[in-house]
């Protein structure tokens, strides 16, 4: 392909599918960075082989075929990304220890704007958000790769069985069977956080809950925080495999092993279809605040049922377009904060 105008046109046509393809690959792989790598590989393969594209399907369908093959190749190692509660029992506070596991163990967070295309239909937007929430993503990772692809294409992207069969070079009966088995597997799984009920946009009650949470967390007011937490709330901190349940153990952890978070500042982020915050904690060496975690919050029945702290800030903060340092506010400097 030598004509520069044609090349530019193709680049633009491919690029307009990047966000939805990233969402698809993210659901398939459970990893932010692997998803972006898979999409880049898809784009390169499409660009190189475009001359062979015969147009029997749409460009979008062709890209999904390439992306599916890329993801299936990446999943041949059999790795299943998970959350701490998918791998072990809850740890009582008295036995809490921070034991990290390798990065490839964990389901990773993702900014909404990288995986959720802009759509005009509010119902469609709500479904898209629900299908990148941590509980649904964790459930997807338990499916064999081809079942995972079938479920995502049929249930999330609303493809017809015949379209999925063509994409996977299989029969409609095989697609329907895979979908049935995938649904059965998801129905059997206990999904922590599956009841997260977050409106899009946030309703007034949820917005007030988040405002109270920010005030309680930044003020490190454990009494106020306890009032916001469901009695069975869950707290996780990947890459550590520790997870805590219940507001007593959570607030107990925050005032002991987690006491360095006192005085933190929270910056809102949209992550995995849920409200979240970038947490910066005081930096005693440089002054101001340094990155500590991307928090993802789950809400149900007016309480926080889960909050998940992703601690690998050198990876997450640039992904979310967040600065790696916050200056102290002028009034904080005056007060010696």
C-alpha positions in Angstrom: 0.0 0.0 0.0 1.9 3.0 -1.2 -0.7 5.7 -1.7 -0.3 8.0 1.4 -4.0 9.1 1.2 -5.2 5.5 1.2 -2.8 4.7 4.1 -4.1 7.6 6.2 -7.7 6.7 5.5 -7.1 3.1 6.6 -5.3 4.3 9.7 -8.4 6.4 10.6 -10.8 3.5 9.8 -8.8 1.1 12.0 -8.3 3.6 14.8 -12.1 4.3 15.3 -12.4 0.7 16.5 -9.6 0.9 19.0 -11.7 1.6 22.2 -14.2 -1.1 21.6 -11.5 -3.6 20.7 -9.6 -2.7 23.8 -12.7 -3.4 25.8 -13.1 -6.8 24.1 -9.5 -7.8 24.7 -9.6 -6.5 28.3 -12.6 -8.7 29.0 -10.8 -11.6 27.3 -7.4 -11.2 29.1 -8.2 -9.4 32.4 -5.1 -7.3 32.0 -5.0 -3.6 31.1 -1.5 -3.8 29.5 -2.0 -7.1 27.7 -5.3 -5.8 26.3 -3.6 -2.8 24.8 -0.8 -4.9 23.5 -3.3 -7.3 21.9 -5.1 -4.4 20.2 -1.9 -3.0 18.9 -1.0 -6.4 17.5 -4.5 -6.6 15.9 -4.0 -3.2 14.2 -0.6 -4.1 12.9 -1.9 -7.5 11.5 -4.9 -5.7 9.9 -2.7 -3.1 8.4 -0.3 -5.6 6.9 -2.9 -7.9 5.6 -5.5 -5.4 4.4 -4.8 -6.1 0.8 -6.1 -9.7 1.4 -9.3 -8.4 3.1 -12.0 -9.4 0.6 -14.8 -7.4 2.2 -17.1 -10.4 2.7 -17.6 -9.3 6.2 -17.5 -5.7 7.7 -14.1 -4.3 8.6 -15.3 -4.4 12.3 -16.1 -8.1 12.1 -12.7 -8.8 10.5 -10.9 -6.8 13.2 -12.8 -8.8 15.9 -11.7 -12.1 14.2 -8.1 -10.9 14.3 -8.4 -9.7 17.9 -10.0 -13.0 19.0 -7.1 -15.0 17.5 -4.6 -12.7 19.1 -6.3 -13.2 22.5 -6.7 -16.9 22.2 -3.0 -17.2 21.3 -2.1 -15.1 24.4 -4.3 -17.3 26.6 -2.8 -20.7 25.6 -0.6 -20.6 28.7 -3.8 -21.1 30.7 -3.3 -18.1 33.0 -6.4 -17.0 34.8 -6.2 -13.6 36.4 -8.1 -13.3 39.7 -8.9 -11.2 42.7 -7.5 -12.0 46.2 -10.9 -13.5 47.3 -10.8 -15.9 44.3 -7.6 -17.5 45.5 -7.8 -17.7 49.3 -9.9 -17.3 52.4 -10.4 -14.0 54.1 -7.7 -13.3 56.7 -8.5 -12.1 60.2 -6.8 -8.9 61.2 -4.8 -10.6 63.9 -3.1 -12.8 61.2 -2.8 -10.1 58.5 0.5 -10.2 56.6 1.3 -8.5 53.3 2.5 -11.2 50.9 2.8 -10.1 47.3 2.1 -12.4 44.3 3.5 -11.8 40.8 1.7 -9.3 38.6 0.3 -11.9 36.2 -1.7 -13.3 39.1 -4.1 -10.4 39.3 -7.1 -9.0 37.5 -6.1 -5.4 36.6 -8.0 -2.1 36.7 -8.8 -0.1 33.6 -9.9 3.5 33.0 -13.4 3.6 31.6 -12.3 5.9 28.7 -10.0 3.3 27.3 -12.6 0.5 27.1 -16.0 2.0 26.9 -16.9 3.7 23.6 -19.2 6.7 23.6 -22.8 5.5 22.9 -26.0 7.5 22.8 -28.3 4.8 24.3 -28.1 5.0 28.1 -29.2 1.4 28.5 -26.4 0.2 26.2 -23.9 2.4 28.1 -25.1 0.9 31.4 -24.7 -2.7 30.1 -21.2 -1.9 28.9 -20.2 -0.6 32.3 -21.7 -3.6 34.1 -19.6 -6.0 31.9 -16.3 -4.5 32.9 -16.9 -4.4 36.7 -14.5 -6.4 38.7 -16.9 -9.1 39.7 -18.0 -9.8 36.2 -14.4 -9.7 34.9 -13.3 -12.1 37.6 -16.1 -14.5 36.6 -15.1 -14.3 32.9 -11.6 -15.4 33.8 -12.9 -18.7 35.1 -14.2 -19.7 31.6 -12.1 -21.6 29.1 -10.9 -19.1 26.4 -13.3 -20.0 23.6 -16.3 -20.1 26.0 -15.1 -16.7 27.2 -15.1 -15.3 23.6 -18.5 -16.7 22.9 -20.1 -15.3 26.0 -18.6 -11.8 25.4 -19.6 -11.7 21.8 -23.1 -13.0 22.4 -24.1 -11.6 25.7 -22.0 -8.4 25.9 -21.7 -7.3 22.3 -25.0 -8.9 21.2 -23.6 -10.7 18.1 -25.9 -13.3 16.5 -24.9 -16.9 16.9 -24.3 -17.2 13.2 -21.9 -14.3 13.3 -20.0 -15.8 16.2 -19.8 -19.2 14.5 -18.4 -17.5 11.3 -15.8 -15.6 13.4 -14.7 -18.7 15.3 -14.9 -21.0 12.2 -17.4 -23.3 14.0 -21.1 -24.2 13.9 -24.0 -22.4 15.3 -24.8 -25.5 17.4 -21.3 -25.4 18.9 -21.6 -21.7 19.7 -25.0 -22.3 21.4 -23.5 -25.2 23.4 -20.5 -23.1 24.5 -22.8 -20.2 25.6 -24.9 -22.6 27.6 -21.9 -24.0 29.4 -20.5 -20.6 30.0 -23.8 -19.4 31.5 -23.9 -22.4 33.8 -20.4 -21.8 35.1 -21.1 -18.2 35.9 -24.4 -19.2 37.6 -22.5 -21.6 39.9 -19.8 -19.1 41.0 -20.1 -17.0 44.1 -19.3 -13.6 42.8 -18.1 -11.1 45.4 -19.2 -7.7 44.3 -21.8 -9.0 41.8 -24.5 -7.0 43.6 -22.7 -3.7 43.1 -25.6 -1.4 42.2 -24.1 1.8 40.7 -26.3 4.1 38.7 -25.1 5.7 35.5 -24.7 8.6 36.2 -24.5 8.3 40.0 -27.8 9.1 41.7 -28.0 11.7 44.4 -27.7 9.2 47.2 -24.6 7.5 45.7 -23.0 10.9 45.1 -23.6 11.9 48.7 -22.2 8.5 49.9 -19.0 9.2 47.9 -18.7 12.7 49.3 -19.0 11.3 52.8 -16.4 8.6 52.0 -13.9 11.2 50.8 -14.4 13.3 53.9 -14.1 10.2 56.2 -11.0 8.8 54.3 -9.1 12.1 54.0 -9.9 12.9 57.6 -9.1 9.3 58.6 -12.2 9.2 60.7 -12.8 5.5 61.4 -16.1 6.1 63.1 -17.5 7.9 60.0 -16.0 5.3 57.7 -17.5 2.4 59.7 -21.0 4.0 59.2 -20.5 3.9 55.4 -19.3 0.3 55.2 -21.6 -2.7 54.9 -21.0 -5.1 57.8 -19.7 -7.7 55.2 -17.6 -5.2 53.2 -14.5 -6.5 51.5 -11.1 -4.8 51.2 -8.4 -6.0 48.8 -4.9 -4.7 48.0 -3.2 -6.4 45.0 -0.4 -7.3 44.6 -0.8 -8.6 48.1 -3.0 -11.7 48.5 -4.4 -10.5 51.8 -8.1 -9.6 51.9 -10.2 -8.5 54.8 -13.9 -8.7 55.4 -16.1 -6.7 57.9 -15.8 -3.1 58.9 -14.0 -3.9 62.2 -11.1 -5.6 60.5 -11.0 -3.1 57.7 -10.8 0.0 60.0 -8.5 -2.0 62.3 -6.1 -2.6 59.5 -6.2 1.1 58.4 -5.1 2.2 61.9 -2.3 -0.4 62.2 -0.6 -1.8 59.1 -2.2 0.9 57.0 -1.7 3.8 59.2 0.7 5.5 56.8 -2.4 6.4 54.7 -3.6 8.9 57.2 -3.6 12.4 55.7 -4.1 11.1 52.1 -5.8 13.0 49.3 -8.3 11.4 46.9 -8.7 12.4 43.2 -11.8 11.0 41.5 -11.4 8.5 38.6 -13.7 6.4 36.5 -12.6 2.8 36.6 -14.1 -0.5 35.6 -17.6 1.1 35.3 -17.4 2.0 39.0 -16.6 5.1 41.0 -13.0 5.2 42.1 -10.2 7.4 43.4 -6.5 7.9 42.9 -5.1 7.9 46.4 -2.0 10.1 47.2 -0.5 9.8 50.7 1.8 12.4 52.4 5.4 12.3 51.1 7.7 13.2 54.1 10.8 13.5 51.9 9.6 15.6 49.0 6.6 17.3 50.7 3.2 17.2 49.1 1.8 13.8 48.2 3.0 10.7 46.3 0.8 8.0 44.6 -0.3 5.1 46.7 -3.3 3.3 45.1 -6.1 3.4 42.6 -9.2 2.7 44.6 -12.2 1.0 43.1 -15.4 1.2 45.1 -18.5 -1.1 45.0 -21.8 0.2 46.4 -25.0 -1.7 47.2 -28.0 -0.6 49.3 -26.5 2.7 50.2 -23.3 1.3 51.7 -19.8 0.5 50.5 -19.6 -3.3 50.0 -16.1 -3.4 48.6 -13.1 -1.3 48.1 -10.1 -2.5 46.2 -6.7 -0.8 46.4 -4.4 -1.4 43.4 -1.0 -0.5 44.7 1.4 -0.7 41.7 1.3 3.1 41.2 4.2 3.3 38.7 2.0 1.3 36.3 -1.5 2.5 37.1 -1.1 6.3 37.5 0.3 6.9 34.0 -2.4 4.6 32.6 -5.0 6.8 34.1 -3.2 10.0 33.1 -2.5 10.9 36.7 0.5 12.9 38.0 3.2 11.1 40.0 3.2 13.9 42.6 0.7 16.3 44.1 1.8 19.6 45.6 0.5 20.5 49.0 -2.2 23.2 49.0 -1.0 26.6 50.2 -3.0 26.5 53.4 -1.4 23.1 54.2 2.1 24.4 53.7 1.3 27.3 56.1 0.0 24.8 58.7 3.0 22.5 58.3 1.0 19.6 56.9 
